[in-house]
């Protein structure tokens, strides 16, 4: 009785912890076998063998918030690069002679590559047998593509000049108070001589950089997210994904804020050669630091080790053909999840890729475009003119609006887990997308600076939602093994592949919109139409989200 009383209350709990630790230590000393289960994350080992050199115990314990932040640092760097891309690529293309229709077509190149390669990369990631792990090699490979893109985009015009491109120099007509008179070419040509140059090299390098940056940034999110899901416990996945979205929002917030600040008059601006090149240079350094911080955080269990210790991986790995067939013949639950994510991305692509141009033209009344007239390059709004200054002011103000949307994304990501616990996943998912649709519609109606800032906050809610909810639902499907019924069709669904399939909807959305959005803007003669279209797809996404199978979320 005295011993029983001693084991009650606080003292009893201390004794229980002590005994538990003692028992595990004794098992380790004796080399007793214990099982590993991928989904339940029980401790790893082999029959009669203990992992002394390769300690993967971190995979099987709960992660602190700081550790989740480190695991998510890569996506923060990706969002920094996204901020530079979405803020400056469209204006850069317009300024070197690409019209709206051609500009949106340029955005179609990346999703063509991405839609084909991203699911393949996901399946290769699932089957990667490198000792460094399955996800981190792909994170590093795609990060290299991002870095190359960030070098090409801001320097495309200068590289084009090295290859012979000639750009017009503004010669103001004193009789024209706006300075919108004739523009002649003086770079390498006699004064007033017309140029037949189409700036093809500058366009080539800028678009090549855009494709590399856009594809690799989108594709890199899949192994980054799969790496997070591999490392955390199933019960921590919601917290991990919310941290992932929070870091993405912070990266975008700081990235767009850097774009909104005028670097031209600073020492760094003069050192790097202007506003845009300064922003890209700073973001390149930040991106390298973020990726390094993540890939040096936690070791992955190599696939060969998992095959030795877990019967799930002792099964024959499916071929690439079988993986691709599993994408085509996906279950209805996956199909509606992909459709919802497609509508979400169509809404977001309309907003993000055209937003700074929309603010510069429709809200501020500026004009950056360069056209060819009678074989002479003519700036509709030459540098230094009132319309060009208005456009530049609008682009910078648009960066502040997108900075607000990224900040909103972080805040919403921080509270999303609590919202799901209180209201359940379906209400949070559908409600967030409905809120976005209403906000974009109000922004298009008001069409002023106030609306740009206020309703950009709604965009952050939606971005956090599409960054978190589909993958939380998908991880829940795999943890509940609802795809086991597909076994009779010999399609083994991998989490990495399914994450990549859902993520690839961004490429479908971007490609579809790239084919038609420029023509719609040309017909409507206003960039406001892209905000209305974004609102429409937001409403479609909320309707599709109401049909998703949520299980017990």
C-alpha positions in Angstrom: 0.0 0.0 0.0 2.9 2.4 0.8 4.4 1.7 -2.7 1.0 2.2 -4.3 0.6 5.6 -2.6 4.1 6.6 -3.7 3.2 6.1 -7.3 0.2 8.4 -7.2 0.1 12.1 -7.9 3.1 14.1 -9.2 5.7 11.7 -7.7 4.0 8.8 -9.4 4.3 10.6 -12.8 8.0 11.2 -12.3 8.5 7.5 -11.5 6.5 6.5 -14.6 8.7 8.6 -16.8 11.8 7.2 -15.2 10.6 3.7 -15.7 9.7 4.3 -19.3 13.1 5.8 -20.1 14.8 2.9 -18.3 12.9 0.4 -20.3 13.7 2.0 -23.7 17.4 2.3 -22.7 17.5 -1.4 -21.9 15.9 -2.3 -25.2 18.4 -0.2 -27.0 21.3 -1.9 -25.1 20.1 -5.4 -25.9 19.4 -4.5 -29.6 15.8 -5.7 -29.4 13.8 -5.3 -32.6 11.0 -2.9 -32.9 8.8 -2.1 -35.8 8.6 1.0 -38.0 5.4 2.1 -39.6 5.6 5.0 -42.0 2.2 6.5 -41.3 2.2 6.1 -37.5 5.9 7.3 -37.3 7.0 4.7 -34.7 10.7 4.4 -34.0 12.9 3.0 -36.8 15.3 0.0 -36.6 16.0 -3.3 -38.1 16.0 -6.9 -36.8 19.0 -7.2 -34.5 20.4 -3.8 -35.6 20.4 -0.4 -34.1 20.9 2.8 -36.0 23.9 4.2 -34.1 25.6 6.1 -36.9 22.5 7.3 -38.7 20.2 8.6 -36.0 16.7 9.3 -37.4 15.0 9.7 -34.1 14.1 13.3 -35.0 11.6 11.9 -37.6 9.6 10.2 -34.9 9.1 13.0 -32.4 7.0 16.1 -32.3 8.7 19.3 -33.7 8.9 22.6 -32.0 7.6 25.7 -33.8 11.2 26.8 -34.4 12.0 23.5 -36.1 8.9 23.9 -38.3 10.0 27.3 -39.2 13.4 26.0 -40.3 11.7 23.2 -42.3 9.7 25.9 -44.0 12.5 28.4 -44.7 12.8 27.3 -48.3 9.3 28.4 -49.2 10.0 31.8 -47.6 12.9 32.1 -50.1 10.7 31.0 -52.9 8.1 33.6 -52.1 10.8 36.3 -52.1 11.6 35.3 -55.6 7.9 35.2 -56.5 7.5 38.7 -55.2 10.2 40.0 -57.6 8.8 37.9 -60.5 5.2 38.9 -60.2 6.0 42.6 -59.5 8.5 43.3 -62.2 8.3 40.7 -65.0 5.1 42.0 -66.7 6.3 45.7 -66.6 9.7 44.6 -67.8 8.2 42.9 -70.8 6.0 45.8 -71.7 8.9 48.2 -71.5 11.0 46.3 -74.1 8.2 46.2 -76.7 6.0 43.2 -75.7 2.3 44.0 -75.9 -0.3 42.7 -73.5 -1.4 39.8 -75.7 2.2 38.7 -76.3 3.1 39.2 -72.6 0.4 36.9 -71.4 1.4 34.3 -74.0 5.0 34.5 -72.6 3.6 33.3 -69.3 2.2 30.2 -71.0 5.7 28.7 -71.6 6.4 27.9 -68.0 3.2 26.0 -67.3 3.6 23.9 -70.4 6.9 22.7 -69.0 5.7 22.5 -65.5 2.5 20.5 -66.1 4.6 17.8 -67.9 7.6 17.7 -65.6 6.2 18.4 -62.1 4.3 15.1 -61.6 7.3 13.3 -63.0 9.6 15.0 -60.6 7.2 14.1 -57.8 7.3 10.4 -58.7 11.1 10.5 -59.1 11.2 12.1 -55.7 9.1 9.3 -54.2 11.6 6.7 -55.7 14.9 8.6 -55.1 17.5 6.3 -53.5 20.2 8.8 -52.9 21.7 8.6 -49.4 21.1 12.4 -49.0 17.3 11.7 -49.0 14.4 11.8 -51.4 13.3 15.4 -51.3 16.4 17.6 -50.6 18.2 16.6 -53.8 15.2 18.0 -55.8 15.0 21.1 -53.6 18.6 21.9 -54.5 18.2 21.1 -58.2 15.2 23.3 -58.6 16.8 26.1 -56.5 19.6 26.3 -58.9 17.0 27.0 -61.7 15.5 29.7 -59.6 18.9 31.4 -59.1 19.6 31.3 -62.8 16.2 32.8 -63.5 16.8 35.6 -61.0 20.0 36.5 -62.8 18.5 36.6 -66.3 15.2 38.5 -65.6 16.7 41.8 -64.4 19.6 41.7 -66.8 17.7 40.6 -69.9 17.7 44.0 -71.5 21.4 44.6 -70.8 22.3 41.1 -72.2 20.3 42.0 -75.3 22.3 45.1 -75.8 25.5 43.1 -75.7 24.0 41.0 -78.6 23.1 44.0 -80.6 19.7 45.3 -79.4 19.2 49.0 -79.8 16.7 50.9 -77.7 15.1 54.3 -78.4 16.3 57.4 -76.6 13.7 60.0 -75.7 14.0 63.3 -77.6 11.4 65.7 -76.1 9.5 68.0 -78.4 9.2 71.4 -76.6 5.8 71.9 -78.2 4.5 68.8 -76.4 4.1 69.6 -72.7 3.8 65.9 -71.8 7.0 65.0 -73.5 5.2 62.4 -75.6 6.5 63.6 -79.0 8.7 61.7 -81.5 11.3 59.3 -80.2 14.4 58.7 -82.2 17.2 56.2 -81.8 20.6 57.4 -80.9 22.3 54.3 -79.4 24.8 53.2 -82.0 23.0 55.0 -84.8 23.2 58.4 -86.4 20.7 60.9 -84.8 17.2 60.4 -86.1 17.9 57.3 -88.1 15.1 54.8 -87.6 15.8 51.4 -86.2 14.4 48.1 -87.5 15.5 46.3 -84.3 12.8 44.4 -82.4 14.9 43.9 -79.2 14.7 40.2 -79.8 17.7 39.3 -77.7 16.4 41.3 -74.7 13.0 39.6 -75.1 14.6 36.2 -75.4 16.8 36.5 -72.3 14.0 38.0 -70.2 11.4 35.4 -71.2 14.0 32.6 -70.7 14.7 33.9 -67.2 10.9 34.2 -66.6 10.3 30.5 -67.6 13.2 29.3 -65.4 12.2 31.3 -62.4 8.4 30.6 -62.7 8.7 26.9 -63.4 11.4 26.1 -60.8 9.7 28.3 -58.1 6.4 26.5 -58.6 8.0 23.0 -58.9 10.2 23.5 -55.9 7.3 23.9 -53.6 6.2 20.2 -54.0 9.4 18.6 -52.7 9.7 21.3 -50.0 6.2 20.5 -48.8 6.7 16.7 -49.1 10.0 17.1 -47.1 8.0 18.8 -44.3 5.3 16.1 -44.3 7.9 13.4 -44.3 9.7 14.8 -41.2 6.7 15.7 -39.0 4.3 13.4 -37.2 0.8 12.9 -38.7 -0.7 14.7 -35.8 1.6 17.7 -36.4 0.9 18.0 -40.1 -1.8 20.7 -39.7 0.6 22.8 -37.6 3.4 22.2 -40.0 1.4 23.2 -43.0 0.2 26.3 -41.3 3.8 27.2 -40.5 4.7 26.6 -44.1 2.0 29.0 -45.2 3.0 31.5 -42.6 6.6 31.5 -43.8 5.4 31.9 -47.4 3.4 34.9 -46.4 6.3 36.5 -44.6 8.5 35.9 -47.6 6.0 37.6 -49.9 5.4 40.4 -47.5 9.1 41.3 -47.2 9.7 40.7 -50.9 6.9 43.0 -52.1 7.9 45.6 -49.5 11.4 45.6 -51.0 9.8 46.2 -54.4 7.7 49.0 -53.1 10.7 50.9 -51.7 12.4 53.2 -54.2 16.0 52.0 -54.5 17.0 54.3 -57.3 18.2 57.1 -55.1 20.1 54.8 -52.6 23.7 53.7 -52.6 22.7 50.1 -53.2 20.5 51.3 -56.1 23.4 53.1 -57.8 25.8 50.2 -57.0 23.5 47.5 -58.6 22.3 49.7 -61.5 18.7 50.6 -60.7 15.6 49.7 -58.7 14.8 46.3 -60.3 18.3 45.0 -60.3 18.8 45.9 -56.7 15.6 44.1 -55.6 16.6 40.9 -57.5 20.2 41.0 -56.2 19.1 41.3 -52.5 16.5 38.6 -53.0 19.1 36.3 -54.5 21.2 36.5 -51.4 18.1 35.9 -49.1 17.0 33.0 -51.2 20.4 31.2 -50.9 20.3 31.7 -47.1 16.8 30.3 -46.8 17.4 27.2 -48.9 20.6 26.5 -47.0 18.9 26.8 -43.6 16.2 24.2 -44.6 18.3 21.6 -46.3 20.8 21.5 -43.4 18.1 21.0 -40.8 17.0 17.4 -40.6 18.4 14.2 -42.2 15.9 12.2 -44.3 15.7 8.5 -43.9 17.0 7.2 -47.3 14.6 5.1 -49.3 16.9 2.0 -49.1 16.8 2.2 -45.3 13.0 2.5 -45.3 12.8 -0.6 -47.6 14.9 -2.6 -45.1 12.8 -1.7 -42.1 9.2 -1.2 -43.3 7.2 -3.7 -45.3 5.4 -0.9 -47.1 8.6 -0.1 -48.9 9.5 -3.8 -49.4 6.7 -3.9 -52.0 7.8 -3.5 -55.6 8.0 0.2 -56.5 5.7 1.2 -59.4 7.2 2.3 -62.7 7.0 5.8 -64.0 4.3 4.7 -66.4 2.2 3.4 -63.5 2.7 6.7 -61.7 1.5 8.6 -64.7 -1.5 6.3 -65.1 -2.3 6.9 -61.5 -2.5 10.6 -62.3 -4.9 10.0 -65.2 -7.1 7.5 -63.4 -7.3 9.3 -60.1 -10.1 8.7 -57.5 -13.1 11.1 -57.4 -11.9 12.5 -54.1 -8.6 13.5 -55.8 -10.3 14.8 -58.9 -12.6 17.3 -57.0 -9.6 18.4 -54.8 -7.6 19.1 -58.0 -10.5 21.0 -59.6 -10.9 23.2 -56.5 -7.2 23.9 -56.5 -7.3 24.7 -60.2 -10.0 27.3 -59.7 -8.1 28.7 -56.7 -4.9 29.1 -58.8 -6.8 30.6 -61.8 -8.2 33.2 -59.4 -4.8 33.9 -57.8 -2.9 33.9 -61.2 -5.3 36.6 -62.5 -4.5 38.7 -59.4 -0.8 38.2 -58.9 0.7 38.2 -62.4 -1.2 41.2 -63.6 -1.7 43.2 -60.3 1.1 45.7 -60.5 0.3 46.4 -64.1 -3.4 46.8 -63.2 -2.5 49.3 -60.5 -0.1 51.2 -62.7 -2.5 51.5 -65.7 -6.1 51.4 -64.3 -5.7 52.9 -60.9 -2.9 55.4 -61.5 -3.6 56.0 -65.2 0.0 55.3 -66.4 1.4 53.8 -69.6 4.7 52.0 -70.0 4.4 50.5 -73.5 6.8 50.7 -76.3 5.4 50.2 -79.9 6.8 50.1 -83.4 5.5 52.8 -85.7 6.7 53.1 -89.3 9.8 51.0 -88.4 10.7 53.5 -85.7 10.6 52.5 -82.0 8.2 54.8 -80.3 7.5 55.0 -76.5 3.8 55.9 -75.9 5.0 57.1 -72.5 8.7 57.8 -72.7 10.9 57.7 -69.6 10.6 61.0 -67.8 7.1 61.8 -69.1 4.1 62.1 -66.8 2.4 58.9 -67.9 5.6 56.9 -67.4 6.1 58.3 -63.9 2.5 57.5 -63.0 3.0 53.9 -64.2 6.2 53.5 -62.1 4.4 55.0 -59.1 1.5 52.6 -59.6 3.8 49.6 -59.9 5.5 50.5 -56.6 2.1 51.1 -54.9 0.9 47.8 -56.3 3.9 46.2 -54.5 2.6 47.6 -51.2 -0.8 46.1 -51.9 0.7 42.7 -52.6 2.8 43.2 -49.5 -0.4 43.5 -47.5 -1.8 40.4 -49.1 1.3 38.4 -48.1 1.1 39.8 -44.5 -2.6 38.8 -44.4 -1.5 35.3 -45.6 0.9 34.9 -42.7 -1.6 36.1 -40.1 -4.4 33.9 -41.5 -2.0 30.9 -41.6 -1.2 31.5 -38.0 -4.8 31.2 -36.9 -6.0 28.7 -39.5 -5.4 25.7 -37.3 -7.6 27.1 -34.6 -10.3 28.0 -37.1 -10.3 24.4 -38.4 -10.6 23.0 -34.9 -13.5 25.4 -34.1 -15.5 25.5 -37.4 -14.2 22.3 -39.2 -12.2 22.3 -42.5 -15.2 22.6 -44.9 -16.5 25.9 -43.5 -13.0 27.3 -43.4 -12.1 26.3 -46.9 -15.4 27.4 -48.5 -15.7 30.6 -46.5 -12.2 31.7 -47.3 -12.7 31.3 -51.0 -16.0 33.0 -50.9 -14.5 36.0 -49.0 -11.8 36.3 -51.7 -14.4 36.4 -54.6 -16.3 39.1 -52.8 -13.2 41.1 -52.1 -11.9 41.1 -55.7 -15.4 42.1 -57.0 -15.4 45.1 -54.7 -11.8 46.0 -55.7 -12.8 46.1 -59.4 -15.9 48.2 -58.7 -14.1 50.8 -56.6 -10.8 50.8 -58.6 -8.9 53.1 -56.3 -5.9 53.1 -53.9 -8.0 52.4 -50.9 -9.5 49.2 -52.5 -6.0 48.1 -53.7 -4.8 48.0 -50.1 -7.9 46.8 -48.2 -9.1 44.1 -50.6 -5.6 42.8 -51.1 -5.9 41.4 -47.6 -8.6 39.1 -48.9 -6.1 37.8 -51.4 -3.9 36.8 -48.5 -6.7 34.7 -47.0 -7.2 32.8 -50.2 -3.5 32.3 -50.8 -3.0 30.9 -47.3 -6.0 28.6 -47.9 -4.8 27.2 -51.2 -1.3 26.8 -49.7 -2.6 24.7 -46.8 -6.0 23.1 -47.1 -5.5 20.9 -50.2 -2.4 19.4 -48.7 -3.9 18.9 -45.3 -6.8 17.1 -46.9 -4.4 15.0 -49.0 -2.2 14.1 -46.1 -5.4 13.0 -44.3 -6.4 10.8 -47.2 -3.0 9.0 -47.1 -2.9 8.6 -43.3 -6.4 7.1 -43.5 -5.3 4.9 -46.4 -8.4 5.6 -48.4 -6.6 4.9 -51.6 -6.0 1.2 -50.8 -9.1 0.4 -52.9 -7.0 1.3 -55.9 -4.8 -1.7 -55.3 -6.7 -4.0 -57.7 -5.8 -1.6 -60.5 -2.1 -1.9 -59.5 -1.8 1.8 -59.0 0.2 2.6 -55.9 -0.3 6.3 -55.0 2.6 8.0 -53.4 2.3 11.1 -51.2 5.0 12.9 -53.1 3.3 12.2 -56.4 -0.1 13.3 -55.2 1.3 16.5 -53.7 2.9 17.2 -57.1 -0.4 16.4 -59.0 -2.4 18.8 -56.8 0.4 21.4 -57.1 0.5 21.1 -60.9 -2.9 22.8 -61.1 -1.0 26.1 -61.0 0.5 25.2 -64.3 -2.9 24.3 -65.9 -4.3 27.6 -64.5 -1.5 29.7 -65.8 -1.4 28.1 -69.2 -5.2 28.4 -69.7 -5.2 32.1 -68.7 -2.1 32.9 -70.7 -3.9 31.8 -73.9 -6.8 34.2 -73.5 -6.2 36.8 -70.8 -4.2 39.2 -73.0 -6.8 39.2 -75.8 -9.5 39.8 -73.2 -7.6 42.8 -71.9 -7.1 44.2 -75.4 -10.8 43.8 -76.2 -11.9 45.4 -72.9 -9.2 48.1 -73.2 -8.7 48.0 -69.5 -6.7 45.9 -67.1 -9.6 46.1 -64.5 -11.1 43.1 -66.3 -8.5 40.8 -64.8 -9.8 41.6 -61.3 -13.3 40.7 -62.3 -12.1 37.4 -63.8 -10.2 36.7 -60.6 -13.4 37.3 -58.6 -15.4 34.9 -60.8 -12.9 32.1 -60.3 -12.9 32.7 -56.6 -16.6 32.0 -56.5 -16.1 28.9 -58.7 -13.5 27.6 -56.2 -15.8 28.1 -53.2 -18.5 26.0 -55.0 -16.1 23.2 -55.8 -14.7 23.2 -52.3 -18.2 22.4 -51.0 -18.0 19.1 -52.8 -14.7 17.9 -51.4 -14.6 14.8 -49.1 -13.3 16.0 -45.8 -13.5 12.8 -43.7 -13.1 13.8 -40.1 -11.3 17.1 -40.6 
